[in-house]
Amino acid sequence: MTTRQASELTIGQTFETVVVEDLKRTQIVQYAGASGDYNPLHTDEIYTTKIAGYPSVFAHGMLTMGLTGQAIAGLVGTEGLLRFGVRFTAQVWPGDTLTVRSSVVRIADDQHGPVAEFSLSTVNAEGKEVMSGYAHARLAG
């Protein structure tokens, strides 16, 4: 997608994007391989349940961040993305479906043109927030 036009956005406007449906353990293990993060909390069911005391393995926070990043990049284009930051608020489990809610909180001009600021909230199918954050994106005039 190309950079979004400033005239296409209004303050308070919210976009929802489903970024994964029924997250599979295989996807979590594939992410471990791609990232090199083989922490047993993400890959070893016996370790995670018997030693660490969690109900199951869970997704890497950076997997959730990457999925959220795809949603914002799909909304504003990769070339316009200026800042992107998050805070992890809950685990993401196998079987979860994640939806990213991107809300326009501000549109302002700087010396290079309009910039949109978004608040981000990634939630599971039960509506529980698993990650919050923000993004700033350069818009086309």
Protein Blocks (a to p, Z undefined) as FASTA:
>chain_A
ZZddfklpcehiacdddfbghiafklmmmmmmmnopacfklmmmklmmmmnopabdcddf
klmmmmmmmmmmmmnopklpmbdcdddfbdcdehiacddddddfbdcddfkbccdddddd
dddfkopafbdcdddddddZZ
